[in-house]
Amino acid sequence: MITAVFVHGTGVREQAYRPLLSRVTKSLSKLGAVTTEACYWGHLGSDLHHRGASIPSYNSTRSIARSIDVNDDEYLVALWGLLYDDPLSELRALALRRGSAGERPMGQAAPGAPLATQARTFPISPELHELLQQGGIDDVFQGARQAVTGSPAFRGALDAASASLAEERAAIARALIAASLAEASQAGVFAPARLDPQLRREIESAVVDALGGRERSIGGWVKGQFGDLVCRLGSRYMAQRRGAITDAAYPAAGDILLYQARGQAIVDFIRLRIQEASRPRIVIAHSLGGIACVDLLCEKPIEIDLLVTVGSQAPFLYEIGALHSLGHADALPQHFPRWLNIYDLRDFLSYIGADVFGGRVTDVKVDNGQPFPEAHSAYWYNDAVWEAIRGALP
């Protein structure tokens, strides 16, 4: 009879651990002669010991805000948050206006056709060039322009353009700047325009001028249709829900920070629970639980036949030199047991270890069928996970 010690990950408190343990126990029982031993360390995890006193407006922002004010300043801040992530997002939204533009007579060009040509060909004036230099995006601006003006989002937005073109000019300017900032970031270039909103506004105004406009639009149609949604994805909405977000996030994030600062008590507790389990034994550990198990198994030999990590960050921490027990150039000790590491490409908190640990880790990719962050916790409901464990059992 094999004993499997189940070590949970971050943010799990006792009421959540019980159903997880039940699920793991049920799945392991189907693999044959395997019993499950609990290793609940959540009582050693993080807590708001001063009832959130360190968090601004904690008590007044613990409930979910039902509505928010969509003023121009907050809308633009939130919009830039989307553009930093996806420079074409505003143009994609404008392309949805096609239905309100009406049908054009055959042979009549779209109002946005001349603007499309101008966006591809406008010359860079000395004033704009100087601003692009100050913003750190002069070397990447032309490449960004080609990418934006060659995109389906650009064509769709101008096919559906209004007669005034003011909103389209501003959206194109913002897309060009955001795409340039993305190119600079990818190239490892520091771009002050990403952090200096006044400089970014000056560049935007100069690009709008180059596109033949004089007014600075904040996106009338897009704001009217999607302003509330944009702001709900932005910092204002997050600020109004900061207490609620903290309540949801701090157990997991707090456990990670606590472990990195003072994690020895957690490691010692998990080691004791493993040593108390009957042999032969394996360890199945999720997320931070896997990091702790790698640390304790590197520090001192423990007789186990298999370590299974699921959604683990241990390989990444090792690569960046942040694993407590090993430096980035140190090999796994000879006494380290066989290691099966299960990951999901949609789980952005899961990493692979075969290459960084010199072939001492067997990585298995699974698909939990969930978006992130649910993908990080859905392993236990995936039959492929248990099949991988079955194949590795001693």
N, C-alpha and C positions, 0 to 999 in steps of 0.2 A: 504494500500500500504506500503510495507516494503522498507526501504532505506538501500542499501548495500554500505558501504564506502570501496573502494578498495585502499589498501595501498601496494605499490610495495616494492621490496626487494633491494638488493645492486646493485650498478653499473648501474642502469637504468637512462638514461638521457631522456630528454623530447621527442626527436624524436622516441625513443623506447617505451616510456610509452603510446603514443597515440594508436598504434596498440594493445598493451596489454589491454588497457582500452576498446577498441572496442570489442575485443574478450570476455572479461569478461562481458561486458554489454549485448552482444548478447546471451551468454550462460545463464545469470541470467534471461533474459526476457522470456526464455523458461520455467522457473520454476514457472511462474505465476505472481502475483502482486508484482514484485520486480523492483525497479529502482536503478540506480547506481550513486554514487557520487564519483568524483575523489579526491584522496589525493596524489598529486605528491609532494614529498619532495626532489627530486633530486637536486634542486637548492641549497640545504643546504649540499649536499654531498661533497666529497673530490675533489681536483683538484691539478694539478701540478702548483702551484702558481709562481714558478721560472722557468717554461718551462723545467723541467727535469734536472736542473743544479746539482742536488744531485746524478744523476745516471751516473756511468762511461760509457763513449763512447755512450751516449744516442743518439745523432743526427746521428752518423755514423752507428748505429745498428737498426734503425727503420724500414728498409726494410727487407723483407724476404730473407735470404741468400739462393742462389741457389745451391751452392756447398761448400764443406768444405774439409780441408786437413785431410786425415786419416793417420797420422803418428803413429808410434808404441806406444809412450807414451800416446797420447790422446785416442787411441783405447783401451788401457788397462784400463785407467781411466773410460771410458764409459762402457767397458765390466763389470768392477766391480760394476758399478751402476746397471746393469741388474742382476748381480749375487746376490747382496744384496737383491734384490726383489724376485728373483727366482734362487736359487742355481743350478738348473738343466738346465738353459737356454742354456749354451754352449754345454752340452751333447745332448740336443734335436737338436741343429743345426747340430752337427756331425752325428747324426742318419740319417739325410737327405742325407748323402753322399753315402747311400747304392747303388744307381744307378751307381755311378762312380767306385764302388769297383769291379764290374763284377760278373759273376756267378762262384761259386766254384764247383769243381768236387764233386760228391756225396761222402760223408764220410769224406771229408776234413774239418778240423776245421777252424774256422775263425782266422785270424791272431791275433785278440784281445782276444782270449779265455784264453791264459796263463795270460795276463794282468788282465783280469777279476778276475781270481783266486787270483792273487797277491794282487789286490786292497782289496779283502775281508779279506786276511789273513796276510798281512805284519806286522811284529812286530814293536812295538813302541820303537825305540832306545832311550837311555838316552838323546842324543842330541835333538832329536825331542820332547821328553817329556818335556824337559826344555823350548823349544821354545813354545810349546803349553801352558805351564804354564804361561810364560811371556805374551802370547796373551790372556789369560783368557778363553781358550777353552779346557783345558785338560780334564775336567770332562764330557764334552758333545761330545768329538771327536768320541768315539766308537759308541754312539747312532747315530750320524750323518753319520758315515761310513755305518752302517747297512741300514739307510734310503736311502743313495745315491746308494749303490751297489745293493739294492733290487728294484730299480726303473726301469720302462720300458725305461726311457731315457738312463740309464747306459747300459742296455742290447743292446738297439738299436745302441748306439754309438760304442760299441765294436764289434757288428756284422758287422758294416760297416767300421771297422778300416782299416787304411792303413798299409803297411808292416812295416814302421819305428816305428810307435806307439808313436813318440815324441809328437805330438799334443794331442793324447788321454791321455798320462800321465799328461800333463800340465792341460788339461781340468778336469781330475779326481781330481787332487790336488786342483784346484780352487773350484770345486764343494764341496769337503770335507771341505775346510776352510769356504766357504760361508754357507754351511749347519750348521756347528758348530757355526758360528756367529749368525745364525738365532735361533738356539736352545738356545744359551746363552741369546739372547735378550728376547726370550719368557719366560725364567726362571728369568728374571730380574737381570742377572749377567752382570757386566761391563766387556767388552772385549776390551782391548787396541788394539788388532789386527785390529779392525774395523777402528780405527783412525790413526794408525801408519803404513803407507805404506811400510816402510823399514822392519819392523818386519813381516808384512804379506808376503813380498817377501821372507824373510828368511824361514818362515814356508813352503811356496810353494816350494822352492828349496829343502828343507829337505824331503818333501813328495814325490817329483819327484824322489829324490835319493832312497827313500824306495820302489818306484815302479820300480826300476831298470834302471832309466835314469840318464843321466848326463847333458843333454842340457835343457835349459829353453825355451820352445816354447811360442810365443805370439799368436799362433792360425793362422797358414798360410791359411788353407782352409777356415775356418770360417771367418777369416778376409777378404779374397778375395771375398767370396760370400756375406757376410753380414756386412762388416766393415762400409760402408757408413751408413747403417741403424742403426747399433749400435751407431755410433757417433751422428747421428741425434737425438737419444734418450738420449744422454749424455750431460755433462756440457759444452763441447766445442761448440757444436751447439747452445746451449742455450745462451752462452756468445756472440756468433756472432749475435744473434737475441735479445739481452737483451732489446734494445729500443722498438722493436716491441712487445715483450712479456709484457713489462711494460705498453705500451699503451693499450694492451688487458686486462691486469689483474688489474691495479691499481684502476680503478673505483670501482670494487667490494671489493677488499682487502682494499683499502683506505677508503671506506665508513665504513667498519667494525672497522678499527682502529680509525677513527674519532669518531664514535659513542661511542666506549669504552672510549676514552679520553675526548671528549666534546660533548656528545650526547643530552644534555638537549634541545638545540634549535630544534632538530628534534622531540623529544618527545612533546614539547610544540606545535609545528606546527601541528602534527598529532592530538593531543588532541583538538585543536581549530577546525580543519576540521570535526572531529567527532561530536563535540558539535553543529556545524552549520547545520548538516544534520537533516532532519525531522525524527520524531519518528512515529512508531517503527523502530528501526534501528539495523543493524548488521554490523560487521566489518570483512572483508576478507583481510588477510595480509600474504604476502610472505616473507620468509627468515628473513632478518634483520628487515623488517617492522613488522613482528610478534613479534620479541624481543622487539621492541619499544612499541608495543601495550600492551604486557604483563607488561612491566615496568610502563606505564602510568595508566593502569587499577589497578595495585597494589597500586600506590601512592595515587590516588584520585578516588572516585566513579564517574562513568559516566553511565548514563542510556542507556545501550545497552542490547539487548536480546540474542545475540550470538556472540562469538568471534570464527572465523575460522582462524587457522594458517595452512599454507601450506609450506612444506619444511622448518620447523622451527628449529632453534638451541636453543630456549629458555629452553627446558627441560635439555639439556646438560649443558648449562651455569649455570642453577640452581644447578645441581648436583655437579659441580666442585666449586661452590661458587663464580661464576663470573657474576651472574645476578645483575644488579644495585639495583633493588627494593627489593630483598629478599635474605636473607642469606640461606645457604643450609639446615638449620634446621627449617626455618620459613615456616609456612603453608600459602597457599593462603588466603588472607583476605576474610571474609564472603561476602563482597559486590561484589566479583569477579563474572563475568557472566558465563553462560554455555560456555564451551570451547570444540570445535571440532578441532582435530589436525590430519591433513592428511599427510601421509608420503609414501615414495617409497623406498624399500630395495636397489635399485640401486642408489638412491640419497644419497650420503654419507654426505650430509649436512642436512639431515632430521633426527629428533629424536622423541622418544615417551615419553609421559608424565604421563600416568595413574599411574604407580607405584611410580614415584618420587613425584607426587603431591597428593598422597593419594586418588586416584580414582576420583579426581575433573576434570579430562580430559578424553574425549572420543577419543581414537586413531583409525583411519581408515587407513588401508593399501591399496594402489592402485599400479597398475603397469603401468607406463607411456610408456613402450615399447621402452625406449631409454637408451643408455649407459650414464655413468657419464662423463662430467658434464651436458650434455643436459637433463638428467633426472631431474635435479634441476629446470629447467625452463619449462618443458613440461606439467606440471599439467593442465594448462588452456586448453589443447587440448585433455584431457582425460575425456570421458563421465562419468567415475566412480567417478570423483571428484565432478561433478555437481549433480550426484545422491546422494552422501553422504551429500552434502549441502542441497539438497531438503529435505532429511529425517530429517534434524536437524532444518529446518526453524521453527520459532514460528508460 
